[in-house]
Amino acid sequence: MQRRTFLSLLTVPAVAAFLAACGDDNSDDGDDGDDGDDGDDGGNGSAGRATLRGDAARAAGGDPLQAAMAVNAFAADLFEQLVAVDSNANLVFSPASIAVALAMTSAGARGTTLTEMDSVLHIADPSTIHGSMNGLASTLDGLDQSRDNTSEGGTGTSEVQLSIANSLWGQSGLAFEQAFLDLLSAEYDAGMEVVDYITDAEAARVAINAWVASETRDRIPELLAEGTITADARLTLVNAIYLKANWDIAFDPSETTDAEFATPAGPVTVAMMHRTADLDHAAGEGWQAVDLPYVFRGLAMTIVMGDTPDTELPNGDELFTAFVQRQVDLSLPRFDIETSIDLAAVLAGMGMTTAFTDSADFSGMTTDERLTIGGVIHQANITVDETGTEAAAATAVVMVATAAPEPTEPVTFTVDRPFTFWLRETSTGAIVFIGRVNDPSATRG
């Protein structure tokens, strides 16, 4: 037995950011088994790879609000930490993606390791959180729909695509705990692909990246960089989130003009979209916000901007209850941003310390070898234009062993300074993506 082993846990939103594992198992051609001893195919090619699933059937989802509240509280904490890393940089991440990744990891944690993870994730009831994640996934699944606009005299098709998928990639011959496999199967719909990290770690990395790229429509083409997966790897849990949604009312491209945007480094010229419509609007001391619904109104993006960089902004929960519908003359820049960051130090600083040490207890996953988290890498991107939004997110957790009166004129909201955004599911309020745009002219490539 090698002294140190890795377990990689990956999340890709999105939304995602999203929460509970509701992905398709695309490898049903493999042999089902009851433990990690089955399916030793001796290679990582998809044709010869076996698939294991827990014995438990997919469970009915629990109350999605518990998961949504946990995700949103975690989002607020993590946003504060990540903005502090570089207050002048663009930022986007999927708290839902990260939360579901860590929640799946917590299914194999025990003792102090589990207590600290639950605390950081704001999990009030560990006995029901996995069912609640499942329930939130079902809620998000229900948002996927389309409408032929020509039937109403319009043009084109309006649609919301929200895809969340989970899979596990385990070392051939390693015995995984049956209860762990059953829980991930029942609540996260996740089966295990059997790979051989020991003899061909690179092939395993390529296979996982290909799965992630497929689930995110190639927005995350290479989640795991070369060298991320080594011969010490033992298990990789993958969650993929992809979102594409049209605005409820699109911006007219003919009204998009070049305009100045005040970045922390100085003014830049950006493509500024424009529209006047009845929208949910809120304002406070030195700030204002607007809520932009997507088609079918199951998702919305909230934009909030302060008069100065030092303006104290309301948190999401405060803001979402303060909206009043009024006519808004809105100017909003297109943006296309991406963030990649290692969250290990941030999460440890937030209180999840034991999971990153040799004292970590993940015996609920396997007792064959001792596992501890060695790194947590997150990647997310989002594109916003006149038609709507497209976004994806990925997280890799690498584990090693050991209201005012209505005005007669529309309110003007010109988003020409750094702003924060939340993209959330409207019935639960669960935040799928959150970010800060300091310079919309700096694209992801």
FENHUDA-V729297 format. One record per residue. OMEGA is omega in whole degrees, -180 to 180 (NA if undefined). D_LAST is the distance of its C-alpha to the last C-alpha in Angstrom with 1 decimal. Layout:
<<OMEGA;D_LAST> <OMEGA;D_LAST>>
//
This chain:
<<179;43.4> <-175;40.6> <-178;40.7> <176;37.1> <-180;35.0> <164;31.6> <179;30.7> <177;27.1> <-174;26.3> <174;23.0> <177;21.9> <-166;19.1> <101;19.5> <-162;19.9> <154;21.0> <-160;21.6> <NA;21.6> <-171;24.5> <-162;27.6> <-172;29.9> <-180;29.6> <-174;30.1> <177;28.3> <172;29.7> <-174;31.4> <-177;30.4> <-177;32.6> <-179;36.1> <-179;37.5> <180;38.0> <173;41.2> <179;41.6> <-177;43.2> <180;44.7> <-176;43.3> <-179;41.0> <-178;43.6> <168;43.0> <178;40.6> <-175;40.6> <177;39.1> <180;38.5> <-175;35.0> <176;31.5> <-175;31.3> <-177;30.9> <-177;34.2> <-174;36.3> <179;34.6> <177;36.9> <176;36.1> <173;38.1> <173;38.6> <-179;40.8> <-174;44.0> <176;43.3> <178;42.4> <-176;39.6> <171;41.0> <-176;41.2> <176;38.8> <-178;40.1> <-177;39.6> <-176;35.9> <178;36.5> <179;37.2> <-179;33.7> <180;32.1> <179;34.0> <-180;33.0> <-177;29.3> <177;29.4> <176;31.4> <180;29.2> <-179;26.1> <179;27.9> <-175;28.7> <178;25.4> <179;23.6> <-180;26.0> <-175;25.4> <175;21.6> <-179;21.6> <179;24.1> <176;21.9> <-173;19.8> <-179;21.1> <-176;18.7> <169;15.3> <-178;13.5> <168;14.8> <173;14.9> <179;17.2> <178;19.6> <178;23.1> <180;24.6> <-179;22.6> <-178;23.6> <-179;27.1> <176;27.8> <-179;26.7> <177;29.0> <177;31.7> <177;31.8> <-178;32.1> <177;34.9> <178;36.8> <-179;37.7> <180;38.3> <172;41.8> <-178;43.7> <179;42.1> <-179;38.7> <-179;38.7> <180;40.2> <179;37.5> <179;34.7> <-179;36.5> <-180;36.8> <-179;33.2> <180;32.2> <178;35.0> <-176;36.8> <-177;40.2> <-179;41.8> <-177;40.6> <-177;43.1> <-173;41.3> <-178;37.6> <175;36.7> <178;38.5> <175;36.9> <177;33.4> <179;34.6> <178;35.9> <177;32.6> <178;30.9> <177;33.5> <-180;32.9> <177;29.2> <-176;30.1> <180;32.2> <-175;29.4> <180;28.2> <180;29.7> <-180;29.3> <176;31.4> <-176;32.3> <-178;32.4> <180;34.6> <179;37.5> <179;37.5> <179;37.2> <179;33.4> <173;30.6> <-178;28.2> <172;27.7> <-176;26.8> <168;25.7> <172;24.7> <177;23.3> <-174;23.5> <176;23.6> <-178;24.7> <179;25.8> <173;27.4> <177;28.6> <180;30.2> <-171;30.2> <-180;33.4> <176;35.2> <176;37.9> <179;41.3> <-178;40.4> <176;42.4> <-177;40.5> <-178;42.5> <-180;43.6> <178;43.3> <179;39.6> <-179;38.9> <-178;40.9> <-179;39.2> <176;35.7> <-174;37.0> <-173;38.9> <-177;36.5> <178;33.1> <-175;33.9> <171;32.5> <-177;34.0> <172;33.7> <-179;32.4> <179;34.5> <179;32.7> <179;34.0> <-172;32.0> <-177;34.9> <-178;35.1> <-179;31.6> <-178;29.0> <178;26.2> <177;27.2> <179;27.2> <-180;23.6> <-179;22.4> <180;24.5> <179;23.2> <180;19.5> <178;20.5> <-180;22.2> <180;19.4> <180;16.9> <-177;19.7> <-180;20.4> <179;16.9> <177;16.4> <174;13.8> <172;11.5> <-174;12.7> <-179;13.2> <179;14.5> <-176;16.0> <179;18.5> <179;17.6> <-179;20.2> <179;23.3> <178;22.8> <-178;25.5> <179;28.7> <178;32.2> <-180;33.1> <180;31.1> <-178;33.4> <175;31.6> <177;28.1> <-172;28.0> <172;24.9> <-178;24.1> <178;21.3> <176;20.3> <-180;18.6> <170;19.0> <-175;18.9> <175;21.3> <171;22.4> <174;23.7> <171;27.5> <-176;27.6> <169;24.5> <177;23.5> <-178;24.7> <-179;21.9> <179;24.6> <177;24.9> <-178;21.3> <174;21.6> <-180;20.0> <-179;21.2> <177;21.1> <-176;19.7> <177;21.2> <177;18.9> <-179;20.7> <-178;19.9> <-176;21.1> <173;20.6> <177;17.5> <-178;17.4> <173;15.7> <-175;16.4> <177;19.2> <-177;20.6> <172;24.4> <174;27.1> <-176;30.6> <172;31.9> <-176;34.1> <172;31.9> <-174;32.6> <175;32.5> <179;33.5> <178;34.1> <-178;35.6> <176;36.4> <180;33.4> <169;30.9> <-174;30.3> <177;28.5> <-180;28.0> <-178;27.6> <-179;25.8> <171;27.1> <-180;25.5> <-176;27.7> <172;30.8> <173;30.3> <177;29.8> <177;26.5> <174;25.7> <177;23.1> <177;24.7> <177;23.4> <-176;25.4> <176;25.3> <178;27.8> <179;29.4> <178;28.5> <-177;26.3> <-179;29.4> <176;30.5> <-177;31.5> <176;29.8> <174;31.6> <-175;30.5> <-177;29.5> <177;33.0> <-175;34.6> <-173;32.2> <180;32.4> <-175;36.2> <-174;36.2> <173;34.8> <-179;37.2> <176;36.4> <179;36.6> <-177;35.2> <172;32.0> <-168;30.5> <169;26.8> <-174;23.9> <179;20.5> <164;17.1> <171;14.3> <-175;11.6> <-170;8.5> <-180;8.5> <177;8.9> <171;11.8> <-175;13.3> <173;16.9> <-175;20.3> <-173;22.7> <-178;25.9> <180;27.2> <-179;26.4> <177;28.2> <179;31.1> <178;31.4> <175;31.7> <180;34.7> <-169;33.6> <-173;34.9> <-177;37.3> <-179;34.7> <-178;33.1> <178;36.4> <178;39.0> <-178;41.0> <179;38.6> <173;40.4> <-178;38.5> <175;41.7> <176;41.1> <-180;38.6> <174;40.8> <179;43.7> <180;43.4> <-178;41.0> <-176;40.0> <173;36.4> <-178;34.5> <179;30.9> <-179;29.2> <178;25.6> <-176;23.5> <-178;19.8> <175;17.7> <177;14.2> <175;13.3> <-179;10.8> <178;11.9> <179;11.3> <177;14.3> <-175;15.6> <-176;19.1> <-178;19.9> <-172;19.0> <171;16.7> <-175;14.9> <175;14.4> <179;15.0> <179;16.1> <177;17.5> <176;20.0> <175;21.8> <-176;25.2> <-177;26.6> <178;30.4> <-179;32.7> <-158;36.4> <NA;38.8> <-180;41.1> <178;42.4> <-179;44.4> <180;42.5> <178;42.0> <178;43.1> <178;39.8> <173;36.3> <179;34.5> <178;31.6> <179;28.4> <-175;25.8> <-176;22.7> <176;22.0> <179;21.9> <-177;20.2> <177;20.9> <177;21.2> <171;20.8> <172;22.5> <-170;22.1> <171;25.5> <-166;28.0> <-176;30.8> <179;34.0> <-175;33.4> <-176;31.0> <-178;28.9> <179;25.5> <176;22.7> <177;19.7> <-180;20.0> <-180;17.8> <179;17.8> <176;15.7> <-179;16.5> <-179;13.9> <177;12.4> <179;11.0> <-175;8.5> <-177;5.5> <176;3.8> <NA;0.0>>
//
